[in-house]
Amino acid sequence: MVKQNPVRKIVIYALVVIIAIYSFFPIYWMFISSCRSYRELFSSYSIIPGPFSLKSYENLLSMTKYAINFKNSVYVAFMTTAITLICSILAAYVLTRYRVRGRQVVLQSMLFTYMFPPLLLAVPLYYIFTKMGLVDTLWGLIICHTTITLPLGVWLLWGFFKAMPFELEEAAMVDGASRIKAFFLVVLPLSLPGLLTVAIFSFLLSWTDYTFGLIILSSDVHKTLPVGLATMVGAQDMGWGEVMAGAFLISVPLLIMLVFVSKYFVEGLTAGAMKG
């Protein structure tokens, strides 16, 4: 058994701690800033929280449409995730289990969309949605998000389904299960890390999107959290305390989700990369 160098181990742990602090500190600073009074927000630079004040949160919820924006973000994120999962599962399964002409071209063209920034895609989509009457609608924004999440979802699940032996489905069908039943009882359970990875990625992108929301949505009742929070700056006597409170509330669902599913997210990314 090879012994690890203690100095190297200490250096690795120190780097991990530094990276963790660097990554988490902005969220921590948002929290303590949102809990300070207006005077302390600009006079105190201490990283130690206290005394606490919830005035910024009260102003945020009473003076803005933050609750409506939160509801819109939840709806758009969940619908984007659901559509991405359903379409990715069906497309990836067909590409791996059936003979499809130009299969490699289809897969490569999906990743080709990631060569373009979202702003470049938002302009033609806005023109198309204007003709279809989808501008300033949540469904228009959902379609925009799906154009980004779906290609990667298909690519990741294609790697999982491709690496899964078809003999497992054949064994289930020999035992009397139909192809659809074998798909639900064999393929999907074994692909759970990949499904969770696609779901988390889709939810994160939709929840934090600002570019598509800024271009597609215009009315306050349809704005999502990132767009709504951006319009609050300098409006209705909103201060940086309220902005910090709004930004922290946006990050809370993401933190809670990643705490419980980060293990599966990393597992799905690495497995999909190795199997694809």
C-alpha positions in Angstrom: 0.0 0.0 0.0 1.5 3.3 -1.1 1.6 6.0 1.6 0.4 9.4 0.7 2.7 12.3 1.3 1.3 14.3 4.2 2.5 17.6 2.8 0.7 17.0 -0.5 -2.4 16.0 1.4 -2.4 19.2 3.4 -1.8 21.3 0.3 -4.8 19.6 -1.4 -7.1 20.1 1.5 -6.0 23.8 1.8 -6.7 24.4 -1.9 -10.1 22.7 -1.5 -10.9 25.0 1.5 -9.8 28.1 -0.4 -11.8 27.3 -3.4 -14.9 26.5 -1.3 -14.6 29.8 0.6 -14.1 31.7 -2.7 -17.1 30.1 -4.2 -19.4 30.4 -1.2 -18.4 33.9 0.0 -20.6 35.9 -2.5 -23.7 34.1 -1.3 -22.6 34.6 2.4 -22.0 38.3 1.7 -25.5 38.7 0.1 -27.0 37.1 3.2 -25.3 39.3 5.8 -25.8 42.4 3.6 -29.5 41.7 3.3 -29.9 41.4 7.1 -28.3 44.8 7.8 -30.0 48.1 8.2 -29.6 50.7 5.6 -27.0 52.7 7.6 -24.9 49.6 8.5 -25.0 48.4 4.9 -22.7 51.3 3.8 -20.8 51.9 7.1 -19.9 48.3 8.2 -17.7 46.0 6.3 -17.5 43.3 8.9 -17.9 39.7 7.7 -19.5 38.8 11.0 -23.3 39.0 10.8 -25.4 41.1 13.2 -27.3 42.8 14.4 -29.9 41.3 12.2 -32.7 43.3 10.5 -35.4 41.9 8.2 -36.4 45.3 6.9 -34.9 44.7 3.5 -37.0 41.5 3.1 -40.2 43.3 4.2 -39.6 46.1 1.7 -38.8 43.6 -1.1 -42.1 41.7 -0.6 -44.3 44.7 0.0 -43.0 47.2 -2.6 -42.3 44.9 -5.6 -43.9 42.0 -7.5 -41.3 39.6 -6.2 -43.8 36.9 -5.2 -45.3 37.0 -8.8 -41.8 36.8 -10.3 -41.0 33.9 -8.0 -44.1 32.1 -9.1 -43.2 32.7 -12.8 -39.7 31.4 -12.3 -40.9 28.2 -10.6 -43.4 27.6 -13.4 -40.9 28.2 -16.2 -38.1 26.2 -14.6 -40.3 23.2 -13.9 -41.9 23.2 -17.3 -38.5 23.5 -19.0 -37.2 20.6 -16.9 -40.2 18.4 -17.7 -40.2 19.1 -21.4 -36.4 18.6 -21.6 -36.6 15.3 -19.8 -39.4 13.8 -21.8 -38.0 14.9 -25.2 -34.4 13.9 -24.3 -35.4 10.5 -23.1 -37.5 9.7 -26.2 -34.9 11.1 -28.6 -31.9 9.5 -27.0 -33.7 6.1 -26.8 -34.6 6.2 -30.4 -31.1 7.2 -31.5 -29.6 4.3 -29.6 -32.1 1.5 -30.1 -33.3 2.1 -33.7 -31.5 2.6 -37.0 -31.8 6.3 -37.8 -30.2 7.7 -40.9 -27.8 10.5 -40.2 -27.7 9.7 -36.5 -24.2 11.1 -35.9 -25.2 14.3 -37.9 -28.2 14.8 -35.6 -26.1 14.3 -32.4 -23.3 16.6 -33.6 -25.7 19.3 -34.8 -27.3 19.4 -31.3 -24.0 20.3 -29.7 -23.4 22.8 -32.5 -26.0 25.1 -31.0 -23.7 25.7 -28.0 -21.2 27.5 -30.3 -23.6 30.4 -30.3 -24.3 32.7 -27.3 -27.9 32.9 -26.0 -28.2 36.5 -27.2 -27.5 35.5 -30.8 -30.3 32.9 -30.6 -32.7 35.2 -28.8 -32.9 37.7 -31.7 -34.3 35.3 -34.4 -36.4 33.6 -31.8 -37.9 36.9 -30.9 -38.8 37.5 -34.5 -40.4 34.1 -34.8 -42.4 34.5 -31.6 -43.6 37.9 -32.8 -45.2 36.2 -35.7 -46.6 33.4 -33.5 -47.9 35.7 -30.7 -45.6 34.2 -28.1 -43.7 37.4 -27.2 -44.3 38.4 -23.6 -45.6 34.9 -22.6 -44.1 32.3 -20.3 -44.5 29.6 -22.9 -42.3 31.6 -25.2 -39.6 31.8 -22.6 -40.0 28.0 -21.9 -39.4 27.3 -25.6 -36.3 29.5 -25.5 -34.9 27.7 -22.5 -35.6 24.3 -24.1 -33.6 25.2 -27.2 -30.5 25.3 -24.9 -31.3 22.5 -22.5 -32.6 19.9 -24.9 -29.4 19.3 -27.0 -27.2 18.6 -24.0 -30.0 16.5 -22.5 -30.1 14.3 -25.6 -26.3 14.0 -25.7 -26.0 13.0 -22.1 -28.8 10.4 -22.2 -27.5 9.1 -25.5 -24.3 8.1 -23.7 -26.2 6.3 -20.9 -28.5 4.4 -23.3 -25.7 3.5 -25.6 -23.6 2.0 -22.9 -26.6 0.0 -21.5 -26.6 -3.6 -22.9 -29.7 -4.3 -25.0 -29.7 -7.8 -23.5 -31.1 -6.4 -20.3 -34.3 -5.3 -22.2 -34.4 -8.5 -24.1 -34.3 -10.5 -20.8 -37.3 -8.5 -19.6 -39.2 -9.0 -22.8 -38.4 -12.8 -22.7 -40.1 -12.8 -19.3 -43.2 -11.4 -20.8 -42.7 -7.6 -20.6 -43.5 -5.4 -23.5 -40.9 -3.1 -25.0 -42.5 -0.1 -23.3 -42.6 -1.9 -19.9 -39.0 -3.0 -20.2 -38.1 0.6 -21.0 -39.8 1.8 -17.8 -38.7 -1.0 -15.6 -35.1 -1.5 -16.8 -33.7 1.4 -18.8 -35.0 4.4 -16.8 -34.0 3.1 -13.4 -30.5 2.3 -14.6 -30.3 5.8 -16.1 -31.3 7.6 -13.0 -27.9 9.5 -12.6 -28.2 10.8 -16.1 -31.9 11.8 -15.7 -31.0 13.7 -12.5 -28.1 15.4 -14.3 -30.4 16.6 -17.2 -33.1 17.7 -14.7 -30.6 19.7 -12.6 -28.9 21.3 -15.6 -32.3 22.3 -17.1 -33.6 23.7 -13.8 -30.4 25.7 -13.1 -30.3 27.2 -16.6 -33.9 28.2 -16.6 -33.9 29.5 -13.1 -30.9 31.7 -13.6 -31.6 32.9 -17.2 -31.5 36.6 -17.7 -30.9 37.1 -21.5 -33.9 35.3 -22.9 -36.2 36.7 -20.2 -35.0 40.3 -20.8 -35.8 40.0 -24.5 -38.9 37.9 -24.6 -40.7 39.3 -21.5 -41.8 42.9 -21.1 -44.8 43.1 -18.7 -44.1 43.0 -14.9 -46.7 40.2 -14.4 -44.7 37.8 -16.7 -41.1 38.6 -15.6 -39.0 36.0 -13.9 -36.8 36.6 -10.9 -33.5 37.6 -12.6 -35.3 40.1 -14.9 -37.6 41.3 -12.2 -34.7 41.9 -9.8 -32.7 43.8 -12.4 -35.6 46.1 -13.0 -35.9 46.8 -9.3 -32.5 48.5 -9.1 -33.0 52.2 -8.9 -36.8 51.9 -9.1 -39.4 52.5 -6.4 -36.8 53.7 -3.9 -35.3 50.2 -3.8 -31.9 50.1 -2.1 -29.1 47.6 -2.2 -30.4 45.9 0.9 -33.5 44.8 -1.0 -31.5 43.8 -4.0 -29.2 41.7 -1.8 -32.3 40.1 -0.2 -33.8 39.3 -3.6 -30.5 37.9 -4.9 -30.2 35.7 -1.9 -33.7 34.4 -2.2 -33.0 33.4 -5.8 -30.0 31.4 -4.7 -31.7 29.6 -1.8 -33.6 27.0 -3.9 -30.4 26.3 -5.9 -28.4 25.7 -2.7 -31.1 23.4 -1.2 -31.3 21.4 -4.4 -27.5 21.0 -4.8 -27.0 20.0 -1.2 -29.3 16.9 -1.8 -28.5 16.0 -5.4 -24.9 17.3 -6.1 -23.6 13.7 -5.7 -25.8 12.4 -8.4 -25.1 15.5 -10.6 -21.4 14.9 -10.6 -21.9 11.2 -11.0 -24.1 11.7 -14.0 -21.7 14.2 -15.7 -18.7 11.9 -15.3 -20.6 8.7 -16.2 -22.1 10.4 -19.3 -18.8 11.7 -20.4 -17.1 8.3 -20.0 -19.9 6.3 -21.6 -20.6 8.8 -24.4 
